[in-house]
Amino acid sequence: MDFIILLFLCFVFLGGVLSLLFLLKKKGDRMANVLLALYTFLFSTELLNNALRWSGAIKTERFVHFNLVHFPLWTIYGPLLYIYVRRVVTLKGFHWKDLFFLMPTFLIVGTLFPFYKMNAAQKLPIVLEGKEFQFVPWPWYGIWLVVALLFFYAFFTYFRFWQNKKIGYRENQWMKWFVGSYFGFAFMFGSYIFLVWFGLLDPKYDYFVDVVIVFFIAQLAFFGFVQPEVFEGKAIEKILPFVKYRKTGLSDALSLEMKKKLLRVMETEKPYFNNELRLDDLSRLMNLSRNHTSQIINEHFNLSFFDFINKYRVMEAKNLLMKNDENKLNMTQIAYDVGFNNRASFYKAFKKFTEVNPTAYRERANAS
């Protein structure tokens, strides 16, 4: 146990150093770096709390005030994640409405305040007898609300931003890894609560769970460090060595040559008119493997395959809408003519690439 405590104290120290590095980091957005610094610092604080608990030091007069201080922290991780991703994707700063994110935190602090306000002499006998919750109105289901909140922010953050028009393929991949790391942290936290709650795990062995949580937090820190490079145009597979394409054998020179070939194919053969077009079909036209074709699209155009194809379809649709007085086509006809399977997917793709729906675009074209 002494070795494990020492190991986690090392993580506490590293977390503090990492927080300082984020604060001093010049590359990338200043506000985003501060958010990551705060996130890492709060997590280090929680690790310190655990190490003090495992060692028994938290039940001494010197450290007795650390008891229950980590409870409010659990409700801050999610808002920090959300605000960080929002900042990176939209460049939006703080707003007074963001204070609502702290309502669960204030609620927990208020619930535990009767214990917090005690002096060390008052707390010590309570902690030694394990009766902290007899002095606070903490409900039995409180911890489950915290777990639900952790998962809420993981899903809410991802689904709120993954279809943002400003996010290209590489940025979307980065966000999946980043939010996925937070989801891993939430999952392990929830698993620990579940196992302890139902008596499947002795709480004294929770350091096994914390080791995994440290891994996910380390991932979050790593993705925070590489985020500026991703959003400045560097291919994600060149930053993250564990993603696909790292060793495909496609040289830079050949990749550029295939990019030109792909543009020629799209301009001359117009395969996007086929509403059943798949990546395999385009690969055959390119005389390349499916993996290499996907790599070229992702690297050089920062788009997924379907977005790449739909972008061409939208360009064709814009031409038809500009000539609407001549062709007299309705929206459904235009959608099918340019390669879409239905009107709904046509509207969705059109708005993604033009920020207006086809009807509004046609009205503007007619007005001009």
Sine and cosine of phi, psi and omega as CSV:
sin_phi,cos_phi,sin_psi,cos_psi,sin_omega,cos_omega
0.00,0.00,-0.62,0.78,-0.01,-1.00
-0.86,0.50,-0.62,0.79,0.02,-1.00
-0.90,0.43,-0.67,0.74,-0.01,-1.00
-0.90,0.43,-0.66,0.75,0.03,-1.00
-0.89,0.45,-0.69,0.72,0.03,-1.00
-0.89,0.46,-0.65,0.76,0.01,-1.00
-0.88,0.48,-0.71,0.70,-0.02,-1.00
-0.95,0.33,-0.50,0.86,0.10,-0.99
-0.91,0.41,-0.53,0.85,0.10,-1.00
-0.90,0.43,-0.65,0.76,0.04,-1.00
-0.90,0.44,-0.60,0.80,0.05,-1.00
-0.87,0.49,-0.72,0.70,0.01,-1.00
-0.89,0.45,-0.71,0.70,0.01,-1.00
-0.89,0.46,-0.62,0.78,0.04,-1.00
-0.89,0.46,-0.63,0.77,0.05,-1.00
-0.90,0.43,-0.67,0.75,0.04,-1.00
-0.90,0.44,-0.68,0.73,0.00,-1.00
-0.89,0.45,-0.64,0.77,0.05,-1.00
-0.87,0.50,-0.68,0.74,0.01,-1.00
-0.90,0.43,-0.63,0.77,0.02,-1.00
-0.89,0.45,-0.65,0.76,0.04,-1.00
-0.89,0.45,-0.65,0.76,0.00,-1.00
-0.91,0.42,-0.58,0.81,-0.05,-1.00
-1.00,0.00,-0.14,0.99,-0.07,-1.00
-0.91,0.42,0.78,-0.62,-0.04,-1.00
-1.00,-0.07,-0.45,0.89,-0.03,-1.00
-0.98,0.18,0.65,-0.76,0.01,-1.00
1.00,-0.04,-0.06,-1.00,-0.05,-1.00
-0.98,0.20,0.74,-0.68,-0.06,-1.00
-0.89,0.46,-0.72,0.70,-0.03,-1.00
-0.90,0.44,-0.66,0.75,0.02,-1.00
-0.88,0.47,-0.66,0.75,0.01,-1.00
-0.91,0.42,-0.62,0.79,0.03,-1.00
-0.91,0.41,-0.63,0.77,0.03,-1.00
-0.88,0.47,-0.68,0.73,0.03,-1.00
-0.92,0.38,-0.60,0.80,0.05,-1.00
-0.88,0.47,-0.69,0.72,0.01,-1.00
-0.91,0.42,-0.68,0.73,0.01,-1.00
-0.86,0.52,-0.76,0.65,-0.03,-1.00
-0.90,0.43,-0.64,0.77,0.01,-1.00
-0.90,0.43,-0.69,0.73,0.00,-1.00
-0.90,0.44,-0.63,0.78,0.02,-1.00
-0.92,0.39,-0.63,0.78,0.05,-1.00
-0.88,0.47,-0.60,0.80,0.04,-1.00
-0.89,0.46,-0.65,0.76,0.02,-1.00
-0.92,0.39,-0.64,0.77,0.06,-1.00
-0.88,0.47,-0.63,0.77,0.04,-1.00
-0.89,0.46,-0.66,0.75,0.03,-1.00
-0.86,0.51,-0.69,0.73,0.00,-1.00
-0.91,0.42,-0.68,0.73,0.00,-1.00
-0.88,0.47,-0.64,0.77,0.04,-1.00
-0.91,0.41,-0.58,0.82,0.01,-1.00
-0.94,0.35,-0.70,0.72,-0.02,-1.00
-0.90,0.43,-0.60,0.80,-0.04,-1.00
-0.98,0.20,-0.27,0.96,-0.06,-1.00
1.00,0.04,-0.08,1.00,-0.04,-1.00
-0.92,0.40,-0.41,0.91,-0.03,-1.00
-0.93,0.38,-0.24,0.97,0.02,-1.00
-0.99,-0.16,0.33,0.94,0.07,-1.00
-0.95,-0.32,0.33,-0.94,-0.07,-1.00
-0.88,0.48,-0.52,0.85,-0.05,-1.00
-0.91,0.40,-0.63,0.78,-0.11,-0.99
-0.90,-0.43,0.18,0.98,-0.11,-0.99
-0.89,0.46,-0.44,0.90,-0.01,-1.00
-0.95,0.30,-0.17,0.99,0.06,-1.00
-0.97,0.25,-0.24,0.97,-0.01,-1.00
-0.89,0.46,0.77,-0.63,0.07,-1.00
0.93,0.36,0.06,1.00,-0.01,-1.00
-0.95,0.30,-0.33,0.95,-0.02,-1.00
-0.99,0.14,-0.23,0.97,-0.01,-1.00
-0.86,0.51,-0.77,0.64,0.01,-1.00
-0.90,0.44,-0.45,0.89,-0.04,-1.00
-0.88,0.47,-0.54,0.84,-0.04,-1.00
-0.86,0.51,-0.45,0.89,-0.04,-1.00
-1.00,-0.04,-0.03,1.00,-0.01,-1.00
-0.99,-0.13,-0.49,0.87,-0.04,-1.00
-0.82,0.57,-0.74,0.67,-0.04,-1.00
-0.87,0.49,-0.78,0.62,0.04,-1.00
-0.85,0.52,-0.61,0.79,0.04,-1.00
-0.89,0.46,-0.67,0.74,0.05,-1.00
-0.85,0.52,-0.77,0.64,-0.05,-1.00
-0.88,0.48,-0.75,0.66,-0.04,-1.00
-0.91,0.41,-0.58,0.81,0.03,-1.00
-0.90,0.43,-0.77,0.63,-0.01,-1.00
-0.89,0.45,-0.65,0.76,0.04,-1.00
-0.87,0.50,-0.65,0.76,0.01,-1.00
-0.90,0.43,-0.71,0.70,-0.04,-1.00
-0.91,0.42,-0.66,0.75,-0.10,-0.99
-0.99,0.15,-0.66,0.75,-0.12,-0.99
-0.93,-0.38,-0.14,0.99,-0.06,-1.00
0.89,0.45,0.33,0.94,0.00,-1.00
-0.98,0.20,0.71,-0.71,0.01,-1.00
-1.00,0.02,-0.25,-0.97,0.02,-1.00
-0.94,0.33,0.52,-0.85,0.07,-1.00
-0.72,-0.70,0.46,-0.89,-0.05,-1.00
-0.86,0.51,-0.45,0.89,0.03,-1.00
-0.91,0.41,-0.36,0.93,0.02,-1.00
-0.90,0.44,-0.33,0.94,0.02,-1.00
-0.90,0.44,-0.40,0.91,0.03,-1.00
-0.90,0.44,-0.43,0.90,0.03,-1.00
-0.89,0.45,-0.40,0.92,-0.07,-1.00
-1.00,-0.01,0.03,1.00,-0.01,-1.00
-0.85,0.52,-0.71,0.71,0.06,-1.00
-0.88,0.48,-0.58,0.82,0.02,-1.00
-0.90,0.43,-0.74,0.67,0.03,-1.00
-0.89,0.45,-0.59,0.81,0.00,-1.00
-0.91,0.42,-0.67,0.74,0.02,-1.00
-0.92,0.38,-0.68,0.73,0.03,-1.00
-0.87,0.50,-0.67,0.74,0.03,-1.00
-0.91,0.42,-0.61,0.79,0.01,-1.00
-0.91,0.41,-0.63,0.77,-0.07,-1.00
-1.00,-0.05,-0.01,1.00,-0.08,-1.00
-0.86,0.51,-0.60,0.80,0.04,-1.00
-0.83,0.56,-0.52,0.85,0.05,-1.00
-0.99,0.13,-0.67,0.74,-0.03,-1.00
-0.85,0.53,-0.61,0.79,-0.12,-0.99
-0.98,0.22,-0.16,0.99,0.02,-1.00
-0.94,0.35,0.48,-0.88,0.10,-0.99
-0.99,0.12,0.12,-0.99,-0.09,-1.00
-0.87,0.50,-0.64,0.77,-0.02,-1.00
-0.90,0.43,-0.56,0.83,0.03,-1.00
-0.97,0.25,-0.63,0.78,-0.06,-1.00
-0.95,0.32,-0.61,0.79,-0.18,-0.98
-0.83,0.56,-0.78,0.63,0.01,-1.00
-0.91,0.42,-0.53,0.85,0.03,-1.00
-0.91,0.41,-0.70,0.72,-0.01,-1.00
-0.92,0.39,-0.66,0.75,-0.01,-1.00
-0.88,0.47,-0.52,0.85,0.01,-1.00
-1.00,-0.05,-0.05,1.00,0.02,-1.00
0.91,0.41,0.59,0.81,-0.08,-1.00
-0.92,-0.38,0.46,0.89,-0.04,-1.00
-0.83,0.56,-0.66,0.75,-0.12,-0.99
-0.98,0.18,-0.06,1.00,0.11,-0.99
-0.99,0.17,-0.19,0.98,-0.05,-1.00
-0.93,-0.36,0.08,1.00,0.01,-1.00
-0.71,-0.71,0.51,-0.86,0.00,-1.00
-0.99,0.10,0.79,0.62,-0.01,-1.00
-0.99,0.12,0.88,-0.48,-0.05,-1.00
-0.96,0.29,0.42,-0.91,-0.03,-1.00
-0.89,0.45,-0.47,0.88,-0.03,-1.00
-1.00,-0.02,0.06,1.00,-0.06,-1.00
-0.84,0.54,-0.68,0.73,-0.04,-1.00
-0.91,0.41,-0.51,0.86,0.03,-1.00
-0.95,0.32,-0.52,0.85,0.09,-1.00
-0.91,0.41,-0.60,0.80,0.04,-1.00
-0.90,0.43,-0.70,0.71,0.02,-1.00
-0.87,0.49,-0.70,0.71,0.01,-1.00
-0.87,0.49,-0.62,0.78,0.01,-1.00
-0.91,0.41,-0.63,0.77,0.04,-1.00
-0.87,0.49,-0.73,0.69,0.01,-1.00
-0.93,0.37,-0.58,0.81,0.02,-1.00
-0.85,0.53,-0.73,0.69,-0.04,-1.00
-0.93,0.37,-0.53,0.85,0.04,-1.00
-0.89,0.45,-0.76,0.65,-0.02,-1.00
-0.95,0.31,-0.68,0.73,-0.03,-1.00
-0.88,0.48,-0.70,0.72,-0.01,-1.00
-0.90,0.45,-0.72,0.70,-0.04,-1.00
-0.91,0.42,-0.79,0.62,-0.08,-1.00
-0.96,0.29,-0.29,0.96,0.05,-1.00
-0.97,0.24,-0.50,0.86,-0.14,-0.99
-0.86,-0.51,-0.21,0.98,-0.15,-0.99
-0.92,0.40,-0.39,0.92,0.02,-1.00
-0.97,-0.24,0.28,0.96,0.04,-1.00
-0.87,0.50,0.70,-0.71,-0.08,-1.00
-0.90,0.44,-0.40,0.92,-0.04,-1.00
-0.99,0.10,-0.12,0.99,-0.04,-1.00
-1.00,-0.07,0.86,-0.51,0.09,-1.00
-1.00,0.02,-0.12,-0.99,-0.07,-1.00
-0.87,0.49,-0.75,0.67,-0.08,-1.00
-0.93,0.37,-0.60,0.80,0.04,-1.00
-0.92,0.40,-0.61,0.79,0.02,-1.00
-0.91,0.42,-0.64,0.77,0.03,-1.00
-0.90,0.43,-0.67,0.74,0.04,-1.00
-0.86,0.51,-0.71,0.71,-0.05,-1.00
-0.91,0.42,-0.58,0.81,0.04,-1.00
-0.88,0.48,-0.70,0.72,0.01,-1.00
-0.92,0.38,-0.66,0.75,-0.06,-1.00
-0.91,0.42,-0.81,0.59,0.00,-1.00
-0.93,0.37,-0.54,0.84,0.05,-1.00
-0.88,0.47,-0.57,0.82,0.05,-1.00
-0.92,0.40,-0.65,0.76,0.06,-1.00
-0.91,0.41,-0.64,0.77,0.03,-1.00
-0.88,0.48,-0.62,0.78,0.05,-1.00
-0.88,0.47,-0.66,0.75,0.07,-1.00
-0.88,0.48,-0.72,0.70,-0.01,-1.00
-0.90,0.44,-0.64,0.77,-0.01,-1.00
-0.90,0.43,-0.70,0.72,-0.01,-1.00
-0.93,0.37,-0.61,0.79,0.05,-1.00
-0.89,0.46,-0.74,0.68,0.02,-1.00
-0.90,0.44,-0.61,0.79,0.01,-1.00
-0.90,0.43,-0.65,0.76,0.02,-1.00
-0.89,0.46,-0.72,0.69,0.01,-1.00
-0.87,0.49,-0.67,0.74,-0.01,-1.00
-0.89,0.46,-0.73,0.68,-0.05,-1.00
-0.91,0.41,-0.64,0.77,0.01,-1.00
-0.95,0.32,-0.66,0.75,-0.04,-1.00
-0.85,0.52,-0.66,0.75,-0.05,-1.00
-0.99,-0.12,0.26,0.96,0.11,-0.99
0.95,0.32,0.37,0.93,-0.01,-1.00
-1.00,-0.02,-0.16,0.99,0.00,-1.00
-0.57,-0.82,0.74,-0.67,0.08,-1.00
-0.96,0.29,0.81,-0.59,-0.03,-1.00
-0.80,0.60,-0.44,0.90,-0.03,-1.00
-0.94,0.34,-0.21,0.98,0.02,-1.00
-0.98,-0.19,0.32,0.95,-0.06,-1.00
-0.94,0.35,-0.17,0.99,0.03,-1.00
-0.92,0.40,-0.40,0.92,0.09,-1.00
-0.89,0.45,-0.66,0.75,0.04,-1.00
-0.93,0.38,-0.64,0.76,-0.02,-1.00
-0.90,0.45,-0.52,0.85,0.05,-1.00
-0.87,0.49,-0.70,0.72,0.02,-1.00
-0.92,0.39,-0.64,0.77,0.02,-1.00
-0.88,0.47,-0.64,0.77,0.06,-1.00
-0.84,0.54,-0.64,0.77,0.01,-1.00
-0.86,0.50,-0.72,0.70,-0.03,-1.00
-0.93,0.36,-0.60,0.80,0.05,-1.00
-0.91,0.40,-0.61,0.79,0.06,-1.00
-0.89,0.46,-0.62,0.79,0.06,-1.00
-0.89,0.46,-0.69,0.72,0.03,-1.00
-0.85,0.53,-0.69,0.72,0.01,-1.00
-0.89,0.45,-0.67,0.75,0.00,-1.00
-0.89,0.47,-0.73,0.68,-0.01,-1.00
-0.92,0.40,-0.48,0.88,0.10,-0.99
-0.91,0.40,-0.61,0.79,0.02,-1.00
-0.93,0.37,-0.64,0.77,-0.08,-1.00
-1.00,0.05,-0.16,0.99,-0.06,-1.00
-0.81,0.59,-0.72,0.70,0.00,-1.00
-0.85,0.53,-0.62,0.78,-0.01,-1.00
-0.91,0.41,-0.64,0.77,0.01,-1.00
-0.90,0.44,-0.72,0.70,-0.08,-1.00
-0.98,0.19,-0.15,0.99,0.08,-1.00
-0.99,-0.14,0.09,1.00,0.16,-0.99
0.94,-0.34,-0.05,1.00,0.00,-1.00
-0.96,0.28,0.71,-0.70,-0.03,-1.00
-0.86,0.51,0.71,-0.70,-0.11,-0.99
-0.91,0.41,-0.52,0.86,-0.01,-1.00
-0.95,0.32,-0.29,0.96,0.07,-1.00
-1.00,0.09,-0.23,0.97,0.03,-1.00
-0.98,-0.19,-0.66,0.75,-0.02,-1.00
-0.97,-0.25,0.97,-0.23,-0.12,-0.99
-0.93,0.37,-0.17,0.99,-0.06,-1.00
-0.99,-0.15,0.04,1.00,0.04,-1.00
-1.00,-0.02,0.21,-0.98,-0.07,-1.00
-0.91,0.42,0.23,-0.97,0.02,-1.00
0.99,0.17,-0.08,1.00,-0.09,-1.00
-0.87,0.49,-0.61,0.79,-0.05,-1.00
-0.76,-0.65,0.84,0.55,-0.04,-1.00
-1.00,0.04,-0.27,0.96,-0.02,-1.00
1.00,0.09,0.09,1.00,0.00,-1.00
-1.00,-0.02,0.95,-0.31,-0.05,-1.00
-0.94,0.33,0.28,-0.96,0.01,-1.00
-0.88,0.47,-0.66,0.75,-0.02,-1.00
-0.91,0.42,-0.71,0.70,0.01,-1.00
-0.92,0.40,-0.58,0.81,0.01,-1.00
-0.89,0.46,-0.68,0.73,0.03,-1.00
-0.91,0.40,-0.61,0.79,0.03,-1.00
-0.90,0.44,-0.67,0.74,0.00,-1.00
-0.94,0.35,-0.47,0.88,0.08,-1.00
-0.89,0.45,-0.71,0.70,0.03,-1.00
-0.89,0.45,-0.64,0.77,0.02,-1.00
-0.90,0.43,-0.65,0.76,0.01,-1.00
-0.88,0.47,-0.67,0.74,0.03,-1.00
-0.89,0.46,-0.64,0.77,0.03,-1.00
-0.90,0.43,-0.69,0.72,0.00,-1.00
-0.87,0.49,-0.69,0.72,-0.03,-1.00
-0.92,0.39,-0.57,0.82,-0.06,-1.00
-0.99,0.14,-0.56,0.83,-0.08,-1.00
-1.00,-0.09,-0.68,0.73,-0.06,-1.00
-1.00,-0.07,-0.32,0.95,0.05,-1.00
0.72,0.69,0.85,0.53,-0.03,-1.00
-0.92,0.39,-0.30,0.95,-0.05,-1.00
-0.92,0.38,-0.25,0.97,0.07,-1.00
-0.92,0.39,-0.37,0.93,0.04,-1.00
-0.97,0.22,0.92,-0.39,-0.07,-1.00
-0.96,0.26,-0.05,1.00,0.08,-1.00
-0.94,-0.34,0.27,0.96,-0.04,-1.00
-0.88,0.47,0.73,-0.68,0.05,-1.00
-0.82,-0.57,0.20,-0.98,-0.01,-1.00
-0.86,0.51,-0.61,0.79,0.02,-1.00
-0.88,0.47,-0.61,0.80,0.01,-1.00
-0.91,0.42,-0.70,0.71,0.01,-1.00
-0.92,0.40,-0.58,0.82,0.02,-1.00
-0.88,0.47,-0.63,0.78,0.02,-1.00
-0.92,0.40,-0.63,0.78,0.05,-1.00
-0.91,0.42,-0.54,0.84,0.00,-1.00
-0.99,0.10,-0.24,0.97,-0.10,-0.99
0.85,0.52,0.67,0.74,0.02,-1.00
-0.77,-0.64,0.24,-0.97,0.09,-1.00
-0.95,0.31,0.36,-0.93,0.04,-1.00
-0.84,0.54,-0.67,0.74,-0.05,-1.00
-0.91,0.42,-0.68,0.73,0.00,-1.00
-0.92,0.38,-0.63,0.78,0.02,-1.00
-0.89,0.45,-0.70,0.72,0.04,-1.00
-0.88,0.47,-0.66,0.75,0.00,-1.00
-0.87,0.49,-0.68,0.73,-0.02,-1.00
-0.89,0.45,-0.68,0.73,0.00,-1.00
-0.91,0.42,-0.71,0.70,-0.04,-1.00
-0.92,0.39,-0.70,0.71,-0.08,-1.00
-0.95,0.31,-0.75,0.66,-0.17,-0.99
-1.00,0.01,-0.40,0.92,-0.04,-1.00
-0.90,-0.44,-0.10,1.00,0.02,-1.00
0.80,0.60,0.65,0.76,0.00,-1.00
-0.71,-0.70,0.44,-0.90,0.18,-0.98
-0.97,0.24,0.20,-0.98,-0.01,-1.00
-0.84,0.54,-0.75,0.66,-0.06,-1.00
-0.92,0.40,-0.60,0.80,0.06,-1.00
-0.92,0.39,-0.61,0.80,0.03,-1.00
-0.88,0.48,-0.73,0.68,0.00,-1.00
-0.92,0.38,-0.69,0.72,-0.04,-1.00
-0.91,0.41,-0.47,0.88,0.03,-1.00
-0.89,0.45,-0.64,0.77,0.07,-1.00
-0.92,0.38,-0.66,0.75,0.02,-1.00
-0.88,0.48,-0.64,0.77,0.02,-1.00
-0.91,0.41,-0.62,0.79,0.04,-1.00
-0.89,0.46,-0.65,0.76,0.05,-1.00
-0.91,0.41,-0.64,0.77,0.01,-1.00
-0.89,0.45,-0.63,0.78,0.02,-1.00
-0.88,0.47,-0.63,0.78,0.03,-1.00
-0.90,0.44,-0.67,0.74,0.00,-1.00
-0.92,0.39,-0.62,0.78,0.00,-1.00
-0.93,0.37,-0.54,0.84,0.04,-1.00
-0.93,0.37,-0.47,0.88,-0.02,-1.00
-0.96,-0.27,0.46,0.89,-0.11,-0.99
-0.88,0.48,-0.53,0.85,0.01,-1.00
-0.90,0.43,-0.44,0.90,-0.02,-1.00
-1.00,0.05,-0.73,0.69,-0.13,-0.99
-1.00,0.02,-0.36,0.93,0.05,-1.00
0.83,0.56,0.57,0.82,0.00,-1.00
-1.00,0.05,0.60,-0.80,0.11,-0.99
-1.00,0.07,0.10,-1.00,-0.10,-0.99
-0.90,0.44,-0.61,0.79,0.00,-1.00
-0.91,0.41,-0.67,0.74,0.03,-1.00
-0.89,0.45,-0.68,0.73,0.02,-1.00
-0.88,0.47,-0.69,0.72,-0.01,-1.00
-0.84,0.55,-0.74,0.67,-0.02,-1.00
-0.95,0.32,-0.59,0.81,-0.03,-1.00
-0.90,0.45,-0.55,0.83,-0.04,-1.00
-1.00,-0.05,-0.02,1.00,0.13,-0.99
0.90,-0.44,-0.02,1.00,0.02,-1.00
-0.99,0.17,0.45,-0.89,-0.01,-1.00
-0.99,0.11,-0.41,0.91,-0.04,-1.00
-0.38,-0.92,0.21,-0.98,-0.05,-1.00
-0.92,0.39,-0.61,0.79,-0.05,-1.00
-0.89,0.45,-0.73,0.68,0.00,-1.00
-0.92,0.40,-0.53,0.85,0.05,-1.00
-0.90,0.44,-0.74,0.67,0.01,-1.00
-0.89,0.47,-0.67,0.74,-0.03,-1.00
-0.90,0.44,-0.72,0.69,-0.01,-1.00
-0.93,0.37,-0.65,0.76,-0.03,-1.00
-0.88,0.48,-0.71,0.71,-0.01,-1.00
-0.93,0.38,-0.53,0.85,0.01,-1.00
-0.90,0.44,-0.63,0.77,-0.09,-1.00
-1.00,-0.10,-0.27,0.96,-0.02,-1.00
-0.86,-0.51,-0.21,0.98,-0.01,-1.00
0.93,0.37,0.16,0.99,0.14,-0.99
-0.69,-0.73,0.35,-0.94,0.05,-1.00
-0.99,0.12,0.27,-0.96,-0.07,-1.00
-0.85,0.52,-0.59,0.81,-0.01,-1.00
-0.90,0.45,-0.72,0.70,0.02,-1.00
-0.90,0.43,-0.61,0.79,0.01,-1.00
-0.90,0.44,-0.68,0.74,0.00,-1.00
-0.91,0.42,-0.64,0.77,0.00,-1.00
-0.90,0.44,-0.64,0.76,0.04,-1.00
-0.90,0.43,-0.66,0.75,-0.01,-1.00
-0.90,0.45,-0.66,0.75,0.00,-1.00
-0.93,0.38,-0.60,0.80,-0.03,-1.00
-0.93,0.37,-0.51,0.86,-0.02,-1.00
-1.00,0.09,0.00,0.00,0.00,0.00
